[in-house]
């Protein structure tokens, strides 16, 4: 789309264009989450996590709790949480 075409859009056309862009982003995010869940399920320990990962587990969420996600990754890879005090 050229600059003149863009600036010539009506408000309604702009909203439609933005909606179409958001659908594309959502589809790309889902495809990525699907691949990530497949990879995670190949290394998942069924004794620790009986339920397989789903794409929704990896989709971006508004104001996503990154700390929770980091804790999940640490646990998945048997990492050590350096925040925990050593007794």
C-alpha positions as CSV (number, residue, x, y, z in Angstrom):
1,X,0.0,0.0,0.0
2,X,1.4,3.3,-1.0
3,X,1.6,6.3,1.3
4,X,-1.1,8.1,-0.6
5,X,-3.4,5.1,-0.5
6,X,-2.8,4.8,3.3
7,X,-3.5,8.5,4.0
8,X,-6.6,8.3,1.7
9,X,-8.2,5.6,3.9
10,X,-11.5,6.4,5.6
11,X,-11.7,5.7,9.4
12,X,-13.8,2.6,8.6
13,X,-11.3,1.3,6.1
14,X,-8.4,1.9,8.6
15,X,-10.2,-0.1,11.3
16,X,-10.8,-2.9,8.8
17,X,-7.1,-2.9,7.9
18,X,-6.1,-3.0,11.5
19,X,-8.5,-5.8,12.3
20,X,-7.1,-7.8,9.4
21,X,-3.6,-7.1,10.7
22,X,-4.5,-8.3,14.2
23,X,-6.0,-11.5,12.8
24,X,-2.7,-12.1,10.9
25,X,-0.7,-11.5,14.1
26,X,-3.0,-13.9,16.1
27,X,-2.6,-16.6,13.5
28,X,1.2,-16.2,13.5
29,X,1.3,-16.3,17.3
30,X,-0.9,-19.5,17.3
31,X,1.4,-21.2,14.8
32,X,4.4,-20.3,16.9
33,X,2.7,-21.5,20.1
34,X,1.8,-24.8,18.3
35,X,5.4,-25.5,17.4
36,X,6.6,-24.5,20.9
37,X,4.1,-26.8,22.6
38,X,5.1,-29.7,20.3
39,X,8.8,-29.2,21.3
40,X,8.0,-28.9,25.0
41,X,5.9,-32.1,24.9
42,X,8.9,-34.0,23.5
43,X,11.0,-33.2,26.6
44,X,8.1,-33.2,29.1
45,X,8.4,-35.6,32.0
46,X,5.0,-37.2,32.4
47,X,5.7,-37.9,36.0
48,X,6.2,-34.2,36.7
49,X,3.5,-32.9,34.3
50,X,0.9,-35.4,33.3
51,X,-1.1,-33.1,31.1
52,X,0.6,-32.2,27.8
53,X,1.3,-28.6,27.0
54,X,-1.2,-26.9,24.6
55,X,-0.6,-24.0,22.3
56,X,-2.7,-21.7,24.6
57,X,-0.1,-22.2,27.3
58,X,2.4,-20.2,25.1
59,X,0.1,-17.6,23.6
60,X,0.9,-14.0,24.7
61,X,-1.4,-12.7,27.3
62,X,-2.2,-9.1,28.2
63,X,0.3,-8.1,30.9
64,X,1.6,-11.7,31.0
65,X,3.3,-12.7,34.2
66,X,6.8,-13.2,33.0
67,X,8.0,-14.4,36.3
68,X,5.5,-17.2,36.3
69,X,6.7,-18.2,32.8
70,X,10.3,-18.1,33.9
71,X,9.5,-20.3,36.8
72,X,7.8,-22.8,34.5
73,X,10.8,-22.9,32.2
74,X,13.2,-23.3,35.2
75,X,11.1,-26.3,36.5
76,X,10.8,-27.9,33.0
77,X,14.6,-27.9,32.5
78,X,15.4,-28.9,36.1
79,X,17.0,-25.5,36.6
80,X,17.8,-23.9,40.0
81,X,15.9,-20.9,41.2
82,X,18.7,-18.6,42.4
83,X,16.1,-16.5,44.3
84,X,15.5,-19.3,46.8
85,X,17.6,-18.9,49.9
86,X,19.9,-21.8,50.8
87,X,19.2,-23.1,54.3
